[in-house]
Amino acid sequence: MKKIYMTFGTPDFLHKFQEENPNDTLIQMQGEDTALLIHETESETLFNEPRKYEVFDESGQLTENGFFVFNNIPVSDEGRPVFEHRFKNRAGLIEEEPGFMAIRVLRPVNSDTYVVLTQWTDEDSFKEWQNSQSYNKAHEKRGTSEGIDHQKTMFPRSSFVTKYVGHTEQ
C-alpha cells in the first residue's frame, strides 16, 4: 500500500534532504509560516518522526509545482468506515476540473485526522473549482440533516484547511 509521510522544517534543511535522496519521491512546499516535505512511497520513510498516512484513494501525479490544499478532517474511530466509504464512492468530478493535478485521500496511521490533499496548477484554479457545479455536487448535502458533516459522533472536532505553494528553485 502506498504511504505518505510528512515532516516540517526550514526550506534549506528540507531541500538538502531532497538532494541527499534523489531517487525518492520527495515534494517540498511552503506554507504561510512553515515548510513541509512529503515522502510518497510504498516502503518505509526516510524521516525520523513523521506524520504517517496510508493512501486509500488517489488520482494524478504529485509534483513539486503548483498549489496544494490539505483538508484536515478529524474522524472518530466509529466514523472511519462511513467516511472512507463516502470517499471510495465519490463521483470523481474533481479530476475533470481545469487546473486539477492530483488528489490523495490519506488515512492517518497515528492520529484521528484524515487529510484530503489536492494539487492544482495555481490558487485561481482551486478557487474556480470551489465555485463550480462539480464542487456543489460533491458538497450538496453539506449543512443539511443528510450531510455527513451533520454526524457529530463521526467528527469530534471541526475540520481545517492548510494551503501550500510548491517549492521551486529560487
C-alpha positions as CSV (number, residue, x, y, z in Angstrom):
1,M,0.0,0.0,0.0
2,K,1.2,3.5,-0.9
3,K,2.0,5.7,2.0
4,I,2.7,9.4,2.6
5,Y,4.9,10.7,5.3
6,M,5.1,14.4,6.3
7,T,7.7,16.4,8.1
8,F,8.3,20.1,8.7
9,G,11.5,22.2,8.8
10,T,13.3,25.1,7.3
11,P,13.3,25.3,3.5
12,D,17.1,24.9,3.4
13,F,17.1,21.8,5.6
14,L,14.3,20.1,3.6
15,H,16.0,21.0,0.3
16,K,19.2,19.4,1.5
17,F,17.2,16.3,2.5
18,Q,15.8,16.1,-1.1
19,E,19.3,16.5,-2.6
20,E,20.6,13.6,-0.4
21,N,17.7,11.3,-1.6
22,P,17.3,11.9,-5.3
23,N,15.7,8.5,-6.0
24,D,12.7,9.1,-3.6
25,T,9.5,11.0,-4.3
26,L,10.0,14.0,-2.0
27,I,7.9,17.1,-2.6
28,Q,8.7,20.3,-0.8
29,M,6.1,23.1,-0.3
30,Q,5.9,26.4,1.5
31,G,3.0,27.4,3.8
32,E,2.3,30.7,5.4
33,D,4.7,30.1,8.3
34,T,6.4,26.7,7.6
35,A,7.9,24.5,5.0
36,L,6.6,20.9,4.5
37,L,8.2,17.9,2.9
38,I,6.1,14.9,1.9
39,H,7.5,11.5,1.1
40,E,5.3,9.3,-1.1
41,T,6.5,5.7,-1.1
42,E,5.5,2.0,-0.9
43,S,8.2,1.3,1.6
44,E,9.4,2.9,4.9
45,T,10.1,6.6,5.3
46,L,13.4,8.4,5.4
47,F,12.1,10.8,8.1
48,N,12.8,10.3,11.8
49,E,9.4,11.3,13.3
50,P,6.9,11.9,10.5
51,R,3.2,12.2,10.4
52,K,2.1,8.9,8.8
53,Y,-0.7,8.2,6.4
54,E,-1.9,5.4,4.1
55,V,-3.2,6.4,0.7
56,F,-6.6,4.9,0.2
57,D,-7.8,6.9,-2.8
58,E,-5.7,8.7,-5.4
59,S,-5.6,10.2,-8.9
60,G,-2.9,12.1,-10.7
61,Q,0.8,12.5,-10.1
62,L,2.0,14.8,-7.3
63,T,4.8,17.2,-8.5
64,E,6.7,20.0,-6.8
65,N,5.0,22.7,-8.8
66,G,1.6,24.0,-8.0
67,F,-0.8,24.9,-5.3
68,F,-1.6,22.4,-2.6
69,V,-4.7,22.3,-0.4
70,F,-4.9,20.0,2.7
71,N,-8.4,19.5,4.1
72,N,-7.7,18.1,7.6
73,I,-10.7,16.2,8.9
74,P,-10.8,14.6,12.4
75,V,-12.8,11.4,12.3
76,S,-13.9,9.2,15.3
77,D,-13.0,5.5,15.3
78,E,-16.6,4.5,14.7
79,G,-16.9,7.1,11.9
80,R,-14.0,5.8,9.8
81,P,-15.8,3.1,7.8
82,V,-18.6,5.5,6.8
83,F,-16.1,8.3,6.0
84,E,-13.9,6.0,3.9
85,H,-16.9,4.5,2.1
86,R,-18.0,8.0,1.1
87,F,-14.6,8.8,-0.5
88,K,-14.2,5.5,-2.2
89,N,-17.5,6.1,-3.9
90,R,-17.0,9.7,-4.8
91,A,-18.2,10.9,-8.2
92,G,-14.6,11.8,-9.3
93,L,-15.8,15.1,-10.9
94,I,-12.8,17.0,-9.4
95,E,-10.5,15.2,-11.9
96,E,-12.3,17.0,-14.8
97,E,-11.7,20.5,-13.4
98,P,-9.4,22.9,-15.2
99,G,-6.1,23.2,-13.3
100,F,-6.6,20.0,-11.3
101,M,-3.4,18.0,-11.0
102,A,-3.7,15.3,-8.2
103,I,-5.7,14.1,-5.2
104,R,-4.7,11.9,-2.3
105,V,-7.1,10.8,0.4
106,L,-5.0,9.9,3.4
107,R,-5.9,7.6,6.3
108,P,-4.0,8.6,9.4
109,V,-1.8,5.9,11.0
110,N,-1.1,7.6,14.4
111,S,-3.8,10.2,14.7
112,D,-7.5,10.7,14.0
113,T,-7.2,13.3,11.3
114,Y,-7.7,12.3,7.7
115,V,-6.2,14.5,5.0
116,V,-7.8,15.2,1.6
117,L,-4.8,16.6,-0.4
118,T,-5.5,18.2,-3.7
119,Q,-2.9,19.8,-6.0
120,W,-3.8,22.5,-8.6
121,T,-1.7,24.3,-11.2
122,D,-2.4,27.6,-9.2
123,E,-4.6,29.1,-6.5
124,D,-7.0,30.5,-9.0
125,S,-7.8,27.0,-10.4
126,F,-8.6,25.9,-6.8
127,K,-10.9,28.9,-6.3
128,E,-12.6,28.3,-9.6
129,W,-13.3,24.7,-8.6
130,Q,-14.9,26.0,-5.3
131,N,-17.3,28.0,-7.5
132,S,-18.1,25.1,-9.9
133,Q,-21.0,22.8,-10.4
134,S,-18.8,19.8,-9.5
135,Y,-17.9,21.3,-6.2
136,N,-21.6,22.0,-5.4
137,K,-22.4,18.4,-6.4
138,A,-19.7,16.9,-4.2
139,H,-20.9,19.0,-1.2
140,E,-24.6,19.3,-2.0
141,K,-25.8,17.8,1.3
142,R,-23.3,19.7,3.5
143,G,-25.1,21.6,6.3
144,T,-28.3,19.5,6.0
145,S,-29.5,16.7,8.2
146,E,-28.5,14.2,5.4
147,G,-25.0,15.7,5.2
148,I,-22.0,13.7,6.5
149,D,-20.9,16.9,8.4
150,H,-24.1,16.6,10.4
151,Q,-22.9,13.4,12.0
152,K,-21.5,14.8,15.2
153,T,-20.4,11.4,16.6
154,M,-18.3,11.0,13.4
155,F,-16.5,14.3,13.7
156,P,-15.1,15.0,17.2
157,R,-13.6,18.4,16.1
158,S,-14.0,20.9,13.3
159,S,-12.0,20.3,10.1
160,F,-9.5,22.9,8.9
161,V,-7.7,23.7,5.7
162,T,-4.0,24.4,5.2
163,K,-2.5,25.7,1.9
164,Y,0.9,25.4,0.5
165,V,2.8,26.5,-2.7
166,G,5.1,24.1,-4.4
167,H,8.7,24.7,-3.8
168,T,10.7,25.7,-6.9
169,E,14.3,26.7,-7.4
170,Q,15.0,30.2,-6.3
